């Protein structure tokens, strides 16, 4: 099918730019299908560039595309993205506004690449929050918060250097982040003030979690975090090997320590009883 020219977004149009950024001529097709009239012709938009993950809210669509710079270069699109970016892993974030049609808004570049769809989230004010990781120079995790115009509001770089980013989950104004090297630190970042988010604590457990799932007990007003993780054991050669799969249940309680930065043991309690009868997840 043919796509109208005004529905095609050339975000990296230059052949020289593609060479400089190790970008290949891929494209992403966005189709808008009417569920009330399946016979209607879908509206389509085309984005030039490869996309690994997506995040979609009620009002916005975000398409993060990995971009790698081998040498110092400057990217441009209707001007320029920003200042110079050096050899590293980066993410080119495209934002589209959702309404009667899908409309391209803007693009920006942030350091690192996201792990998966749970690395991204949009808060109630339209701020886009994204976790990325880099492997060049040193392995590290980064948190970036962009406003509704994709302007960088705040960033926290080099979280737990040399550790691997394993999982994350956003619950309201809190971010739960797991990194791993020999034990599993669970970090909690308070993002209520997006201009000054804080790591308010961490919990270290042997092994590592690959999936975090929120569960809210609305009846009792309690928030839980379900933790699916691997335990690890000594491999006999000075390292660790993956062992059994485990499921833990944590209760999250900030009532008395909403602004505390050091009182961590009382914030998350392991293996609590919870009423999960209306959930597909059962605690054992």
Secondary structure, DSSP 8 states (H G I E B T S, - for coil): ----GGGEE-TT--HHHHHHTT----EEEEEE--SS-TTS--EEEEEES---EEEE-SSEEEEEEEEEESS-B---SSS-SSS-B-SEEEEEEEEEEESSSEEEEEEEEEESB--SGGGEEE-TTS-EEEEEEE-SSS-EEEEEEE-TTS-EEEEEEEETTT-EEEEEEEETTEEEEEEESSEEEEEEEE-SSTTS-EEEEEEEEESEEEEEEEEEETTTTEEEEEEEEEEEEE-SSSSEEEEEEEEEEEEE--SS-TT-SS--TTTEEES-----TTSS----
